[in-house]
Amino acid sequence: MRAVVLNGAHDVSVETVDDPGLSGPDGIVVQVESTAICGSDLHLYHGDMAEPGVHLGHEFIGSVVETGADVDTVSTGDRVLVSGVVGCGACRECRSGWPMRCLNAGSAVFGTSLELPGGQAEFAAVPGADASVRRIPDGVTDEQAVLLTDILPTGFLGASRADITPGATIAVIGLGPVGICALRSALLYSPARVLAVDPVAHRRAHAERIGVETIDPADGGTMAQVLEATGGRGADAVIEAVGHDETINDAIMSVKPGGTVSVVGVSTNLAHPFPMAIAMFKGITFRICVADIPSTWDSLIPLVANGRLHPEDVFTHRMGLSSAADAYRVFDGREDGVMKVLLDPTA
């Protein structure tokens, strides 16, 4: 089969590799029908935490072509969406939809290690299938299903963990695909105002089309503009969807005393200069997580299927798997107004 392989920093290629087999009796093999590039894939693309030879990708859907003897919830021929993060699949936490809390320390992300090849490929092996996949229901499009494998649940958890109340003023820092999904999810909680922050003009334009106020941090800084917009009070809640030291600290500085900061941006800095004294004296609640994707599906799938959430407009570019190197370059360079790239494994 063909798969997108990381060769080194800023170097990916589509290679012919061995077809995957079942990971065990609890696993399945999926023929991938759609897959996407995620902002967190760029950490590997930039050389962070990367192993040459990794098959990339953790956002994918497809049809089940082989099932292990112990799989109960799906069958060969079913079309499924696959959680981008998986655990052992057997412990209480995994079975409850919380693979990042796996009691057997088995949590992993597809496409980030040699041990769990990713889904930017023609086929993918999925372990612990009963805990990590869900049939794609009627009313959910392929594009929506791909988003349900990672970034929509991530954005949704960013919003649900931000303690948003009706009438509140919130800020969303970072308007990439995860930030847009967080913004759309936050609107479900009926805030009175949403301040959407990003330095990239086409991302701010996307947020403005949704109907929120936007801030360019280059125009005087995020904190100063959020404080000005809120009469010096700060936002009731801030969702951070970038993961940089500066933007995490901006979130802490921009939230009101007693407010909540919810971080879903991916940070790989083990020495982050956290402003502890400021956070302490402001008495804020600070939350950060890697999203437990399956825990959100019971809430999110009906919202999408019934038209309450329309996340699919983040897809601006559609390319064949054979063009993966170009797709990564365009996505990484924020070229041509790109928000998110969908890859077709048949092309």
ZASEDO-676803 format. One record per residue (C-alpha): residue number from 0; residue in three letters; x, y, z. Coordinates in nm, 3 decimals. Example, Ala and Ser with C-alpha at 12.3 -4.5 7.8 and 13.67 -1.06 7.14 Angstrom:
<pafis>
pafi resi: 0	resn: ALA	px: 1.230	py: -0.450	pz: 0.780
pafi resi: 1	resn: SER	px: 1.367	py: -0.106	pz: 0.714
</pafis>
This chain:
<pafis>
pafi resi: 0	resn: MET	px: 0.000	py: 0.000	pz: 0.000
pafi resi: 1	resn: ARG	px: 0.094	py: 0.370	pz: -0.014
pafi resi: 2	resn: ALA	px: 0.155	py: 0.573	pz: 0.300
pafi resi: 3	resn: VAL	px: 0.285	py: 0.918	pz: 0.390
pafi resi: 4	resn: VAL	px: 0.627	py: 0.868	pz: 0.550
pafi resi: 5	resn: LEU	px: 0.828	py: 1.119	pz: 0.753
pafi resi: 6	resn: ASN	px: 1.189	py: 1.120	pz: 0.639
pafi resi: 7	resn: GLY	px: 1.314	py: 1.415	pz: 0.843
pafi resi: 8	resn: ALA	px: 1.237	py: 1.778	pz: 0.916
pafi resi: 9	resn: HIS	px: 1.023	py: 1.929	pz: 0.637
pafi resi: 10	resn: ASP	px: 1.061	py: 1.607	pz: 0.438
pafi resi: 11	resn: VAL	px: 0.769	py: 1.373	pz: 0.376
pafi resi: 12	resn: SER	px: 0.708	py: 1.138	pz: 0.086
pafi resi: 13	resn: VAL	px: 0.454	py: 0.883	pz: -0.028
pafi resi: 14	resn: GLU	px: 0.611	py: 0.539	pz: -0.019
pafi resi: 15	resn: THR	px: 0.504	py: 0.182	pz: -0.090
pafi resi: 16	resn: VAL	px: 0.505	py: -0.004	pz: 0.241
pafi resi: 17	resn: ASP	px: 0.375	py: -0.335	pz: 0.371
pafi resi: 18	resn: ASP	px: 0.000	py: -0.370	pz: 0.415
pafi resi: 19	resn: PRO	px: -0.101	py: -0.371	pz: 0.784
pafi resi: 20	resn: GLY	px: -0.234	py: -0.680	pz: 0.959
pafi resi: 21	resn: LEU	px: -0.453	py: -0.714	pz: 1.265
pafi resi: 22	resn: SER	px: -0.286	py: -0.581	pz: 1.579
pafi resi: 23	resn: GLY	px: -0.454	py: -0.858	pz: 1.776
pafi resi: 24	resn: PRO	px: -0.794	py: -1.021	pz: 1.833
pafi resi: 25	resn: ASP	px: -0.938	py: -0.686	pz: 1.950
pafi resi: 26	resn: GLY	px: -0.825	py: -0.498	pz: 1.639
pafi resi: 27	resn: ILE	px: -0.952	py: -0.417	pz: 1.293
pafi resi: 28	resn: VAL	px: -0.801	py: -0.315	pz: 0.959
pafi resi: 29	resn: VAL	px: -0.958	py: -0.015	pz: 0.789
pafi resi: 30	resn: GLN	px: -0.940	py: 0.079	pz: 0.422
pafi resi: 31	resn: VAL	px: -0.893	py: 0.453	pz: 0.451
pafi resi: 32	resn: GLU	px: -1.140	py: 0.663	pz: 0.252
pafi resi: 33	resn: SER	px: -1.052	py: 1.013	pz: 0.376
pafi resi: 34	resn: THR	px: -0.773	py: 1.149	pz: 0.591
pafi resi: 35	resn: ALA	px: -0.652	py: 1.494	pz: 0.692
pafi resi: 36	resn: ILE	px: -0.343	py: 1.684	pz: 0.800
pafi resi: 37	resn: CYS	px: -0.365	py: 1.818	pz: 1.155
pafi resi: 38	resn: GLY	px: -0.181	py: 2.112	pz: 1.303
pafi resi: 39	resn: SER	px: -0.017	py: 1.876	pz: 1.551
pafi resi: 40	resn: ASP	px: 0.126	py: 1.678	pz: 1.256
pafi resi: 41	resn: LEU	px: 0.339	py: 1.985	pz: 1.197
pafi resi: 42	resn: HIS	px: 0.527	py: 1.922	pz: 1.522
pafi resi: 43	resn: LEU	px: 0.664	py: 1.607	pz: 1.359
pafi resi: 44	resn: TYR	px: 0.707	py: 1.782	pz: 1.026
pafi resi: 45	resn: HIS	px: 0.921	py: 2.045	pz: 1.198
pafi resi: 46	resn: GLY	px: 1.137	py: 1.776	pz: 1.357
pafi resi: 47	resn: ASP	px: 0.989	py: 1.782	pz: 1.709
pafi resi: 48	resn: MET	px: 0.962	py: 1.436	pz: 1.869
pafi resi: 49	resn: ALA	px: 0.998	py: 1.278	pz: 1.527
pafi resi: 50	resn: GLU	px: 1.128	py: 0.936	pz: 1.430
pafi resi: 51	resn: PRO	px: 1.226	py: 0.899	pz: 1.065
pafi resi: 52	resn: GLY	px: 1.014	py: 0.633	pz: 0.902
pafi resi: 53	resn: VAL	px: 0.693	py: 0.714	pz: 1.090
pafi resi: 54	resn: HIS	px: 0.375	py: 0.674	pz: 0.886
pafi resi: 55	resn: LEU	px: 0.192	py: 0.998	pz: 0.957
pafi resi: 56	resn: GLY	px: -0.170	py: 1.085	pz: 1.028
pafi resi: 57	resn: HIS	px: -0.423	py: 1.046	pz: 1.308
pafi resi: 58	resn: GLU	px: -0.739	py: 1.180	pz: 1.141
pafi resi: 59	resn: PHE	px: -0.900	py: 0.920	pz: 0.918
pafi resi: 60	resn: ILE	px: -1.218	py: 0.731	pz: 0.836
pafi resi: 61	resn: GLY	px: -1.282	py: 0.426	pz: 0.623
pafi resi: 62	resn: SER	px: -1.438	py: 0.084	pz: 0.577
pafi resi: 63	resn: VAL	px: -1.359	py: -0.217	pz: 0.791
pafi resi: 64	resn: VAL	px: -1.195	py: -0.488	pz: 0.579
pafi resi: 65	resn: GLU	px: -1.083	py: -0.725	pz: 0.856
pafi resi: 66	resn: THR	px: -1.192	py: -0.779	pz: 1.217
pafi resi: 67	resn: GLY	px: -1.036	py: -0.961	pz: 1.509
pafi resi: 68	resn: ALA	px: -1.223	py: -1.242	pz: 1.680
pafi resi: 69	resn: ASP	px: -1.291	py: -1.034	pz: 1.995
pafi resi: 70	resn: VAL	px: -1.439	py: -0.727	pz: 1.822
pafi resi: 71	resn: ASP	px: -1.809	py: -0.684	pz: 1.904
pafi resi: 72	resn: THR	px: -1.917	py: -0.334	pz: 1.800
pafi resi: 73	resn: VAL	px: -1.830	py: -0.324	pz: 1.428
pafi resi: 74	resn: SER	px: -1.817	py: -0.573	pz: 1.144
pafi resi: 75	resn: THR	px: -1.646	py: -0.609	pz: 0.809
pafi resi: 76	resn: GLY	px: -1.803	py: -0.363	pz: 0.567
pafi resi: 77	resn: ASP	px: -1.897	py: -0.104	pz: 0.827
pafi resi: 78	resn: ARG	px: -1.785	py: 0.252	pz: 0.763
pafi resi: 79	resn: VAL	px: -1.619	py: 0.391	pz: 1.075
pafi resi: 80	resn: LEU	px: -1.452	py: 0.694	pz: 1.221
pafi resi: 81	resn: VAL	px: -1.140	py: 0.624	pz: 1.425
pafi resi: 82	resn: SER	px: -1.027	py: 0.808	pz: 1.737
pafi resi: 83	resn: GLY	px: -0.690	py: 0.974	pz: 1.678
pafi resi: 84	resn: VAL	px: -0.585	py: 0.864	pz: 2.028
pafi resi: 85	resn: VAL	px: -0.613	py: 0.509	pz: 2.156
pafi resi: 86	resn: GLY	px: -0.540	py: 0.324	pz: 2.478
pafi resi: 87	resn: CYS	px: -0.521	py: -0.042	pz: 2.568
pafi resi: 88	resn: GLY	px: -0.891	py: -0.068	pz: 2.478
pafi resi: 89	resn: ALA	px: -0.965	py: -0.303	pz: 2.766
pafi resi: 90	resn: CYS	px: -0.941	py: -0.112	pz: 3.096
pafi resi: 91	resn: ARG	px: -1.227	py: 0.074	pz: 3.261
pafi resi: 92	resn: GLU	px: -1.107	py: 0.417	pz: 3.145
pafi resi: 93	resn: CYS	px: -1.062	py: 0.313	pz: 2.782
pafi resi: 94	resn: ARG	px: -1.401	py: 0.144	pz: 2.776
pafi resi: 95	resn: SER	px: -1.553	py: 0.465	pz: 2.915
pafi resi: 96	resn: GLY	px: -1.408	py: 0.677	pz: 2.634
pafi resi: 97	resn: TRP	px: -1.099	py: 0.811	pz: 2.813
pafi resi: 98	resn: PRO	px: -0.795	py: 0.655	pz: 2.641
pafi resi: 99	resn: MET	px: -0.555	py: 0.923	pz: 2.768
pafi resi: 100	resn: ARG	px: -0.635	py: 0.797	pz: 3.119
pafi resi: 101	resn: CYS	px: -0.558	py: 0.437	pz: 3.024
pafi resi: 102	resn: LEU	px: -0.491	py: 0.238	pz: 3.342
pafi resi: 103	resn: ASN	px: -0.240	py: 0.023	pz: 3.157
pafi resi: 104	resn: ALA	px: -0.039	py: 0.325	pz: 3.035
pafi resi: 105	resn: GLY	px: -0.124	py: 0.228	pz: 2.681
pafi resi: 106	resn: SER	px: -0.232	py: 0.566	pz: 2.542
pafi resi: 107	resn: ALA	px: -0.088	py: 0.662	pz: 2.205
pafi resi: 108	resn: VAL	px: -0.158	py: 0.883	pz: 1.903
pafi resi: 109	resn: PHE	px: -0.169	py: 0.736	pz: 1.553
pafi resi: 110	resn: GLY	px: 0.113	py: 0.843	pz: 1.328
pafi resi: 111	resn: THR	px: 0.355	py: 0.964	pz: 1.595
pafi resi: 112	resn: SER	px: 0.565	py: 0.652	pz: 1.647
pafi resi: 113	resn: LEU	px: 0.688	py: 0.348	pz: 1.460
pafi resi: 114	resn: GLU	px: 0.472	py: 0.131	pz: 1.686
pafi resi: 115	resn: LEU	px: 0.138	py: 0.283	pz: 1.576
pafi resi: 116	resn: PRO	px: 0.146	py: 0.371	pz: 1.204
pafi resi: 117	resn: GLY	px: -0.089	py: 0.648	pz: 1.099
pafi resi: 118	resn: GLY	px: -0.385	py: 0.684	pz: 0.870
pafi resi: 119	resn: GLN	px: -0.244	py: 0.901	pz: 0.591
pafi resi: 120	resn: ALA	px: -0.232	py: 0.578	pz: 0.398
pafi resi: 121	resn: GLU	px: -0.448	py: 0.339	pz: 0.201
pafi resi: 122	resn: PHE	px: -0.500	py: 0.105	pz: 0.499
pafi resi: 123	resn: ALA	px: -0.456	py: 0.131	pz: 0.876
pafi resi: 124	resn: ALA	px: -0.458	py: -0.118	pz: 1.164
pafi resi: 125	resn: VAL	px: -0.664	py: -0.006	pz: 1.463
pafi resi: 126	resn: PRO	px: -0.610	py: -0.171	pz: 1.804
pafi resi: 127	resn: GLY	px: -0.879	py: -0.194	pz: 2.071
pafi resi: 128	resn: ALA	px: -1.149	py: -0.129	pz: 1.815
pafi resi: 129	resn: ASP	px: -1.448	py: -0.156	pz: 2.047
pafi resi: 130	resn: ALA	px: -1.315	py: 0.142	pz: 2.242
pafi resi: 131	resn: SER	px: -1.168	py: 0.346	pz: 1.957
pafi resi: 132	resn: VAL	px: -1.406	py: 0.339	pz: 1.659
pafi resi: 133	resn: ARG	px: -1.766	py: 0.429	pz: 1.591
pafi resi: 134	resn: ARG	px: -1.990	py: 0.358	pz: 1.292
pafi resi: 135	resn: ILE	px: -2.052	py: 0.668	pz: 1.081
pafi resi: 136	resn: PRO	px: -2.424	py: 0.735	pz: 1.120
pafi resi: 137	resn: ASP	px: -2.668	py: 0.869	pz: 0.865
pafi resi: 138	resn: GLY	px: -2.661	py: 1.245	pz: 0.847
pafi resi: 139	resn: VAL	px: -2.285	py: 1.276	pz: 0.901
pafi resi: 140	resn: THR	px: -2.080	py: 1.354	pz: 0.590
pafi resi: 141	resn: ASP	px: -1.734	py: 1.217	pz: 0.528
pafi resi: 142	resn: GLU	px: -1.576	py: 1.556	pz: 0.598
pafi resi: 143	resn: GLN	px: -1.765	py: 1.587	pz: 0.926
pafi resi: 144	resn: ALA	px: -1.666	py: 1.233	pz: 1.021
pafi resi: 145	resn: VAL	px: -1.297	py: 1.308	pz: 0.964
pafi resi: 146	resn: LEU	px: -1.326	py: 1.608	pz: 1.195
pafi resi: 147	resn: LEU	px: -1.487	py: 1.388	pz: 1.461
pafi resi: 148	resn: THR	px: -1.168	py: 1.182	pz: 1.477
pafi resi: 149	resn: ASP	px: -0.972	py: 1.462	pz: 1.645
pafi resi: 150	resn: ILE	px: -1.005	py: 1.837	pz: 1.602
pafi resi: 151	resn: LEU	px: -1.378	py: 1.881	pz: 1.660
pafi resi: 152	resn: PRO	px: -1.363	py: 1.680	pz: 1.987
pafi resi: 153	resn: THR	px: -1.051	py: 1.876	pz: 2.082
pafi resi: 154	resn: GLY	px: -1.220	py: 2.210	pz: 2.021
pafi resi: 155	resn: PHE	px: -1.536	py: 2.089	pz: 2.193
pafi resi: 156	resn: LEU	px: -1.342	py: 1.986	pz: 2.505
pafi resi: 157	resn: GLY	px: -1.165	py: 2.321	pz: 2.497
pafi resi: 158	resn: ALA	px: -1.504	py: 2.489	pz: 2.519
pafi resi: 159	resn: SER	px: -1.669	py: 2.246	pz: 2.761
pafi resi: 160	resn: ARG	px: -1.378	py: 2.274	pz: 3.004
pafi resi: 161	resn: ALA	px: -1.381	py: 2.657	pz: 2.995
pafi resi: 162	resn: ASP	px: -1.679	py: 2.706	pz: 3.234
pafi resi: 163	resn: ILE	px: -1.866	py: 2.923	pz: 2.982
pafi resi: 164	resn: THR	px: -2.199	py: 3.056	pz: 3.105
pafi resi: 165	resn: PRO	px: -2.477	py: 3.228	pz: 2.906
pafi resi: 166	resn: GLY	px: -2.399	py: 3.595	pz: 2.864
pafi resi: 167	resn: ALA	px: -2.026	py: 3.557	pz: 2.925
pafi resi: 168	resn: THR	px: -1.745	py: 3.720	pz: 2.732
pafi resi: 169	resn: ILE	px: -1.489	py: 3.469	pz: 2.611
pafi resi: 170	resn: ALA	px: -1.171	py: 3.483	pz: 2.407
pafi resi: 171	resn: VAL	px: -1.036	py: 3.218	pz: 2.170
pafi resi: 172	resn: ILE	px: -0.663	py: 3.248	pz: 2.102
pafi resi: 173	resn: GLY	px: -0.563	py: 3.076	pz: 1.778
pafi resi: 174	resn: LEU	px: -0.800	py: 3.045	pz: 1.484
pafi resi: 175	resn: GLY	px: -0.658	py: 2.745	pz: 1.307
pafi resi: 176	resn: PRO	px: -0.891	py: 2.448	pz: 1.257
pafi resi: 177	resn: VAL	px: -0.891	py: 2.351	pz: 1.627
pafi resi: 178	resn: GLY	px: -0.954	py: 2.711	pz: 1.730
pafi resi: 179	resn: ILE	px: -1.243	py: 2.743	pz: 1.485
pafi resi: 180	resn: CYS	px: -1.392	py: 2.419	pz: 1.619
pafi resi: 181	resn: ALA	px: -1.350	py: 2.553	pz: 1.973
pafi resi: 182	resn: LEU	px: -1.516	py: 2.878	pz: 1.870
pafi resi: 183	resn: ARG	px: -1.814	py: 2.700	pz: 1.715
pafi resi: 184	resn: SER	px: -1.843	py: 2.475	pz: 2.021
pafi resi: 185	resn: ALA	px: -1.825	py: 2.773	pz: 2.257
pafi resi: 186	resn: LEU	px: -2.123	py: 2.931	pz: 2.082
pafi resi: 187	resn: LEU	px: -2.333	py: 2.635	pz: 2.199
pafi resi: 188	resn: TYR	px: -2.303	py: 2.780	pz: 2.553
pafi resi: 189	resn: SER	px: -2.455	py: 3.118	pz: 2.450
pafi resi: 190	resn: PRO	px: -2.178	py: 3.362	pz: 2.539
pafi resi: 191	resn: ALA	px: -2.269	py: 3.725	pz: 2.476
pafi resi: 192	resn: ARG	px: -1.935	py: 3.806	pz: 2.314
pafi resi: 193	resn: VAL	px: -1.654	py: 3.607	pz: 2.155
pafi resi: 194	resn: LEU	px: -1.317	py: 3.774	pz: 2.096
pafi resi: 195	resn: ALA	px: -1.124	py: 3.570	pz: 1.839
pafi resi: 196	resn: VAL	px: -0.747	py: 3.626	pz: 1.828
pafi resi: 197	resn: ASP	px: -0.507	py: 3.538	pz: 1.547
pafi resi: 198	resn: PRO	px: -0.231	py: 3.717	pz: 1.353
pafi resi: 199	resn: VAL	px: -0.331	py: 3.558	pz: 1.019
pafi resi: 200	resn: ALA	px: -0.577	py: 3.770	pz: 0.822
pafi resi: 201	resn: HIS	px: -0.760	py: 3.489	pz: 0.642
pafi resi: 202	resn: ARG	px: -0.816	py: 3.308	pz: 0.972
pafi resi: 203	resn: ARG	px: -0.967	py: 3.621	pz: 1.126
pafi resi: 204	resn: ALA	px: -1.185	py: 3.660	pz: 0.818
pafi resi: 205	resn: HIS	px: -1.309	py: 3.302	pz: 0.865
pafi resi: 206	resn: ALA	px: -1.405	py: 3.380	pz: 1.225
pafi resi: 207	resn: GLU	px: -1.578	py: 3.702	pz: 1.122
pafi resi: 208	resn: ARG	px: -1.797	py: 3.504	pz: 0.881
pafi resi: 209	resn: ILE	px: -1.913	py: 3.300	pz: 1.179
pafi resi: 210	resn: GLY	px: -2.018	py: 3.626	pz: 1.343
pafi resi: 211	resn: VAL	px: -1.764	py: 3.705	pz: 1.616
pafi resi: 212	resn: GLU	px: -1.529	py: 3.993	pz: 1.693
pafi resi: 213	resn: THR	px: -1.166	py: 3.949	pz: 1.593
pafi resi: 214	resn: ILE	px: -0.834	py: 4.075	pz: 1.726
pafi resi: 215	resn: ASP	px: -0.500	py: 4.097	pz: 1.549
pafi resi: 216	resn: PRO	px: -0.240	py: 4.051	pz: 1.826
pafi resi: 217	resn: ALA	px: 0.004	py: 4.260	pz: 1.621
pafi resi: 218	resn: ASP	px: -0.211	py: 4.567	pz: 1.696
pafi resi: 219	resn: GLY	px: -0.087	py: 4.624	pz: 2.050
pafi resi: 220	resn: GLY	px: -0.082	py: 4.272	pz: 2.194
pafi resi: 221	resn: THR	px: -0.348	py: 4.021	pz: 2.292
pafi resi: 222	resn: MET	px: -0.373	py: 4.112	pz: 2.660
pafi resi: 223	resn: ALA	px: -0.404	py: 4.485	pz: 2.600
pafi resi: 224	resn: GLN	px: -0.675	py: 4.444	pz: 2.339
pafi resi: 225	resn: VAL	px: -0.879	py: 4.193	pz: 2.541
pafi resi: 226	resn: LEU	px: -0.861	py: 4.420	pz: 2.845
pafi resi: 227	resn: GLU	px: -0.963	py: 4.720	pz: 2.637
pafi resi: 228	resn: ALA	px: -1.254	py: 4.528	pz: 2.485
pafi resi: 229	resn: THR	px: -1.375	py: 4.423	pz: 2.831
pafi resi: 230	resn: GLY	px: -1.335	py: 4.755	pz: 3.010
pafi resi: 231	resn: GLY	px: -1.021	py: 4.637	pz: 3.188
pafi resi: 232	resn: ARG	px: -1.191	py: 4.333	pz: 3.340
pafi resi: 233	resn: GLY	px: -1.063	py: 4.053	pz: 3.121
pafi resi: 234	resn: ALA	px: -1.252	py: 3.769	pz: 2.955
pafi resi: 235	resn: ASP	px: -1.460	py: 3.536	pz: 3.169
pafi resi: 236	resn: ALA	px: -1.295	py: 3.242	pz: 2.994
pafi resi: 237	resn: VAL	px: -1.011	py: 3.200	pz: 2.748
pafi resi: 238	resn: ILE	px: -0.960	py: 2.900	pz: 2.518
pafi resi: 239	resn: GLU	px: -0.601	py: 2.865	pz: 2.396
pafi resi: 240	resn: ALA	px: -0.564	py: 2.666	pz: 2.073
pafi resi: 241	resn: VAL	px: -0.203	py: 2.729	pz: 1.972
pafi resi: 242	resn: GLY	px: 0.026	py: 2.575	pz: 2.234
pafi resi: 243	resn: HIS	px: 0.306	py: 2.832	pz: 2.225
pafi resi: 244	resn: ASP	px: 0.457	py: 2.973	pz: 2.544
pafi resi: 245	resn: GLU	px: 0.353	py: 3.324	pz: 2.445
pafi resi: 246	resn: THR	px: -0.008	py: 3.241	pz: 2.367
pafi resi: 247	resn: ILE	px: -0.056	py: 3.030	pz: 2.681
pafi resi: 248	resn: ASN	px: 0.074	py: 3.321	pz: 2.888
pafi resi: 249	resn: ASP	px: -0.145	py: 3.562	pz: 2.689
pafi resi: 250	resn: ALA	px: -0.443	py: 3.350	pz: 2.789
pafi resi: 251	resn: ILE	px: -0.351	py: 3.374	pz: 3.158
pafi resi: 252	resn: MET	px: -0.297	py: 3.749	pz: 3.134
pafi resi: 253	resn: SER	px: -0.623	py: 3.806	pz: 2.941
pafi resi: 254	resn: VAL	px: -0.862	py: 3.616	pz: 3.168
pafi resi: 255	resn: LYS	px: -1.044	py: 3.794	pz: 3.448
pafi resi: 256	resn: PRO	px: -0.965	py: 3.724	pz: 3.814
pafi resi: 257	resn: GLY	px: -1.144	py: 3.403	pz: 3.902
pafi resi: 258	resn: GLY	px: -1.185	py: 3.309	pz: 3.535
pafi resi: 259	resn: THR	px: -1.093	py: 2.992	pz: 3.350
pafi resi: 260	resn: VAL	px: -0.819	py: 2.922	pz: 3.098
pafi resi: 261	resn: SER	px: -0.870	py: 2.608	pz: 2.888
pafi resi: 262	resn: VAL	px: -0.567	py: 2.502	pz: 2.683
pafi resi: 263	resn: VAL	px: -0.600	py: 2.256	pz: 2.393
pafi resi: 264	resn: GLY	px: -0.304	py: 2.381	pz: 2.193
pafi resi: 265	resn: VAL	px: -0.023	py: 2.126	pz: 2.184
pafi resi: 266	resn: SER	px: 0.283	py: 2.232	pz: 2.382
pafi resi: 267	resn: THR	px: 0.600	py: 2.022	pz: 2.380
pafi resi: 268	resn: ASN	px: 0.798	py: 2.255	pz: 2.607
pafi resi: 269	resn: LEU	px: 0.890	py: 2.077	pz: 2.930
pafi resi: 270	resn: ALA	px: 1.032	py: 2.402	pz: 3.068
pafi resi: 271	resn: HIS	px: 0.738	py: 2.633	pz: 2.999
pafi resi: 272	resn: PRO	px: 0.783	py: 2.961	pz: 3.193
pafi resi: 273	resn: PHE	px: 0.442	py: 2.942	pz: 3.361
pafi resi: 274	resn: PRO	px: 0.350	py: 3.274	pz: 3.533
pafi resi: 275	resn: MET	px: 0.264	py: 3.104	pz: 3.860
pafi resi: 276	resn: ALA	px: 0.241	py: 3.415	pz: 4.077
pafi resi: 277	resn: ILE	px: 0.000	py: 3.587	pz: 3.837
pafi resi: 278	resn: ALA	px: -0.217	py: 3.277	pz: 3.806
pafi resi: 279	resn: MET	px: -0.219	py: 3.235	pz: 4.184
pafi resi: 280	resn: PHE	px: -0.306	py: 3.594	pz: 4.273
pafi resi: 281	resn: LYS	px: -0.574	py: 3.608	pz: 4.003
pafi resi: 282	resn: GLY	px: -0.719	py: 3.283	pz: 4.140
pafi resi: 283	resn: ILE	px: -0.778	py: 3.138	pz: 3.796
pafi resi: 284	resn: THR	px: -0.874	py: 2.785	pz: 3.697
pafi resi: 285	resn: PHE	px: -0.623	py: 2.644	pz: 3.448
pafi resi: 286	resn: ARG	px: -0.703	py: 2.332	pz: 3.248
pafi resi: 287	resn: ILE	px: -0.501	py: 2.158	pz: 2.978
pafi resi: 288	resn: CYS	px: -0.547	py: 1.825	pz: 2.803
pafi resi: 289	resn: VAL	px: -0.493	py: 1.601	pz: 2.507
pafi resi: 290	resn: ALA	px: -0.847	py: 1.526	pz: 2.400
pafi resi: 291	resn: ASP	px: -1.005	py: 1.193	pz: 2.489
pafi resi: 292	resn: ILE	px: -1.185	py: 1.172	pz: 2.156
pafi resi: 293	resn: PRO	px: -1.437	py: 0.890	pz: 2.221
pafi resi: 294	resn: SER	px: -1.565	py: 1.063	pz: 2.537
pafi resi: 295	resn: THR	px: -1.716	py: 1.337	pz: 2.319
pafi resi: 296	resn: TRP	px: -1.891	py: 1.130	pz: 2.055
pafi resi: 297	resn: ASP	px: -2.224	py: 1.080	pz: 2.235
pafi resi: 298	resn: SER	px: -2.260	py: 1.458	pz: 2.252
pafi resi: 299	resn: LEU	px: -2.097	py: 1.565	pz: 1.929
pafi resi: 300	resn: ILE	px: -2.232	py: 1.315	pz: 1.677
pafi resi: 301	resn: PRO	px: -2.598	py: 1.417	pz: 1.734
pafi resi: 302	resn: LEU	px: -2.502	py: 1.786	pz: 1.722
pafi resi: 303	resn: VAL	px: -2.338	py: 1.734	pz: 1.384
pafi resi: 304	resn: ALA	px: -2.598	py: 1.492	pz: 1.244
pafi resi: 305	resn: ASN	px: -2.883	py: 1.728	pz: 1.335
pafi resi: 306	resn: GLY	px: -2.719	py: 2.040	pz: 1.196
pafi resi: 307	resn: ARG	px: -2.634	py: 2.220	pz: 1.519
pafi resi: 308	resn: LEU	px: -2.262	py: 2.218	pz: 1.439
pafi resi: 309	resn: HIS	px: -2.114	py: 2.281	pz: 1.095
pafi resi: 310	resn: PRO	px: -1.739	py: 2.231	pz: 1.136
pafi resi: 311	resn: GLU	px: -1.669	py: 2.119	pz: 0.780
pafi resi: 312	resn: ASP	px: -1.606	py: 2.468	pz: 0.648
pafi resi: 313	resn: VAL	px: -1.250	py: 2.444	pz: 0.787
pafi resi: 314	resn: PHE	px: -1.162	py: 2.227	pz: 0.486
pafi resi: 315	resn: THR	px: -1.030	py: 2.466	pz: 0.223
pafi resi: 316	resn: HIS	px: -0.806	py: 2.232	pz: 0.022
pafi resi: 317	resn: ARG	px: -0.860	py: 1.881	pz: -0.112
pafi resi: 318	resn: MET	px: -0.565	py: 1.691	pz: -0.258
pafi resi: 319	resn: GLY	px: -0.468	py: 1.336	pz: -0.346
pafi resi: 320	resn: LEU	px: -0.251	py: 1.130	pz: -0.113
pafi resi: 321	resn: SER	px: 0.013	py: 1.131	pz: -0.386
pafi resi: 322	resn: SER	px: 0.043	py: 1.509	pz: -0.337
pafi resi: 323	resn: ALA	px: 0.110	py: 1.483	pz: 0.038
pafi resi: 324	resn: ALA	px: 0.448	py: 1.658	pz: 0.021
pafi resi: 325	resn: ASP	px: 0.287	py: 1.959	pz: -0.148
pafi resi: 326	resn: ALA	px: -0.005	py: 1.945	pz: 0.094
pafi resi: 327	resn: TYR	px: 0.227	py: 1.963	pz: 0.395
pafi resi: 328	resn: ARG	px: 0.420	py: 2.251	pz: 0.242
pafi resi: 329	resn: VAL	px: 0.102	py: 2.450	pz: 0.170
pafi resi: 330	resn: PHE	px: -0.043	py: 2.380	pz: 0.514
pafi resi: 331	resn: ASP	px: 0.279	py: 2.459	pz: 0.698
pafi resi: 332	resn: GLY	px: 0.333	py: 2.778	pz: 0.499
pafi resi: 333	resn: ARG	px: -0.029	py: 2.895	pz: 0.538
pafi resi: 334	resn: GLU	px: -0.036	py: 2.941	pz: 0.163
pafi resi: 335	resn: ASP	px: -0.337	py: 3.015	pz: -0.057
pafi resi: 336	resn: GLY	px: -0.571	py: 3.090	pz: 0.236
pafi resi: 337	resn: VAL	px: -0.539	py: 2.732	pz: 0.364
pafi resi: 338	resn: MET	px: -0.721	py: 2.631	pz: 0.679
pafi resi: 339	resn: LYS	px: -0.717	py: 2.252	pz: 0.657
pafi resi: 340	resn: VAL	px: -0.627	py: 1.992	pz: 0.394
pafi resi: 341	resn: LEU	px: -0.827	py: 1.677	pz: 0.317
pafi resi: 342	resn: LEU	px: -0.637	py: 1.394	pz: 0.147
pafi resi: 343	resn: ASP	px: -0.792	py: 1.134	pz: -0.083
pafi resi: 344	resn: PRO	px: -0.610	py: 0.797	pz: -0.055
pafi resi: 345	resn: THR	px: -0.740	py: 0.688	pz: -0.396
pafi resi: 346	resn: ALA	px: -0.561	py: 0.970	pz: -0.577
</pafis>
